[in-house]
């Protein structure tokens, strides 16, 4: 099983980024997918969740209305569209696949700064 994130980088406040997580070795129709983030000196926190059927999504209150999680089962890819980014969104972002066990990507840096 492998999860590989991409799309991170440096963006100014108010800008947008789209993170991608390409998954191999498991089916997105079976596993729920989540994005987490960890800022320096802080614990890892959940940001967004999408169910295996794609019909249920949940968001951390701090990102509601700004972030959107989606997936393309045919491409085995999960996305996190991040709009109106704020400096407090700066963190390493991880994707996670969960069913009976959890698998994690290596993480990707997102920095929001002017």
Backbone torsions as a table, in degrees:
resi	resn	phi	psi	omega
1	UNK	NA	135.5	179.4
2	UNK	-143.4	134.3	175.3
3	UNK	-123.0	126.2	-176.6
4	UNK	-127.0	115.7	179.5
5	UNK	-88.6	151.4	174.3
6	UNK	-152.7	168.1	175.2
7	UNK	101.3	-1.4	179.9
8	UNK	-76.5	-177.1	178.4
9	UNK	149.5	-162.3	-179.3
10	UNK	-102.2	131.4	-179.8
11	UNK	-142.3	150.1	178.1
12	UNK	-78.7	155.4	175.6
13	UNK	-54.1	137.4	-176.5
14	UNK	90.0	-9.4	-179.2
15	UNK	-82.5	-176.8	-176.8
16	UNK	-131.5	151.8	171.0
17	UNK	-143.3	152.6	172.0
18	UNK	-123.2	116.5	175.7
19	UNK	-88.0	144.4	174.8
20	UNK	-123.1	148.3	175.6
21	UNK	-133.7	107.8	178.2
22	UNK	-90.2	127.0	-174.7
23	UNK	-112.1	134.9	174.3
24	UNK	-131.2	147.0	176.9
25	UNK	94.1	-1.6	174.3
26	UNK	-153.7	165.4	-176.5
27	UNK	-102.4	131.0	178.2
28	UNK	-68.8	-16.2	177.8
29	UNK	-76.6	-11.3	178.5
30	UNK	-105.8	-37.2	-173.7
31	UNK	-98.0	136.2	167.0
32	UNK	-76.8	153.5	-176.8
33	UNK	-125.5	143.6	178.8
34	UNK	-138.4	156.2	167.4
35	UNK	-112.1	134.9	174.5
36	UNK	-121.8	165.0	173.1
37	UNK	-144.3	154.0	178.7
38	UNK	-137.8	116.2	177.3
39	UNK	-90.2	157.6	-179.7
40	UNK	-55.4	128.7	177.9
41	UNK	77.6	4.6	-178.9
42	UNK	-120.9	162.2	177.4
43	UNK	-77.9	155.9	175.3
44	UNK	-66.0	135.2	-178.7
45	UNK	-129.9	147.3	177.1
46	UNK	-72.4	141.8	-179.0
47	UNK	-112.6	-47.8	-176.5
48	UNK	-153.1	151.6	-177.4
49	UNK	-138.1	143.7	171.6
50	UNK	-136.7	135.4	-177.9
51	UNK	-71.4	166.4	-178.1
52	UNK	-62.5	-31.8	177.6
53	UNK	-84.8	-8.3	179.6
54	UNK	78.3	8.9	-174.7
55	UNK	-96.4	-8.1	-179.3
56	UNK	-128.5	130.7	174.9
57	UNK	-131.0	149.5	176.2
58	UNK	-137.8	150.5	-178.6
59	UNK	-136.7	148.4	169.6
60	UNK	-63.9	143.3	-176.4
61	UNK	-57.5	-30.7	-176.7
62	UNK	-71.6	-14.9	-177.4
63	UNK	-116.4	-2.9	-179.7
64	UNK	-58.0	133.3	-179.3
65	UNK	85.2	-9.9	179.5
66	UNK	-116.0	-33.8	-178.6
67	UNK	-108.7	150.6	176.1
68	UNK	-141.2	127.2	177.3
69	UNK	-98.6	141.0	177.1
70	UNK	-151.4	171.0	177.7
71	UNK	-150.7	157.5	175.7
72	UNK	-125.6	100.8	-176.2
73	UNK	-62.2	-34.7	-178.9
74	UNK	-64.3	-31.2	179.2
75	UNK	-97.8	-1.1	-176.9
76	UNK	50.7	45.1	-175.1
77	UNK	-130.5	139.2	175.6
78	UNK	-115.6	142.8	-176.6
79	UNK	-121.6	154.2	169.4
80	UNK	-133.8	105.1	175.5
81	UNK	-84.3	123.7	-176.8
82	UNK	-120.2	114.2	-179.9
83	UNK	-115.3	161.7	179.1
84	UNK	48.7	50.8	-176.6
85	UNK	-65.7	145.7	-178.9
86	UNK	-120.7	156.6	178.7
87	UNK	-54.6	-32.6	-179.6
88	UNK	-72.8	-5.8	173.6
89	UNK	-83.1	-6.1	178.6
90	UNK	-61.1	124.1	-176.5
91	UNK	-177.6	171.7	165.8
92	UNK	-89.9	127.7	-177.4
93	UNK	-104.2	135.4	-177.7
94	UNK	-123.4	141.7	168.4
95	UNK	-100.5	152.6	-174.1
96	UNK	-141.6	132.5	173.8
97	UNK	-107.8	131.5	-175.8
98	UNK	-137.3	130.8	169.3
99	UNK	-139.3	-101.2	173.4
100	UNK	-84.4	-19.8	175.1
101	UNK	-137.8	171.9	-179.4
102	UNK	-117.3	139.2	175.0
103	UNK	-122.8	142.0	-174.3
104	UNK	-123.4	147.0	168.9
105	UNK	-80.5	177.7	-176.9
106	UNK	-83.2	-13.9	179.0
107	UNK	94.8	153.1	178.9
108	UNK	-143.3	140.5	-175.1
109	UNK	-81.1	133.6	169.9
110	UNK	-122.2	123.3	179.6
111	UNK	-123.1	124.7	178.9
112	UNK	-112.5	110.0	-175.1
113	UNK	-159.6	149.0	175.2
114	UNK	-96.0	NA	NA
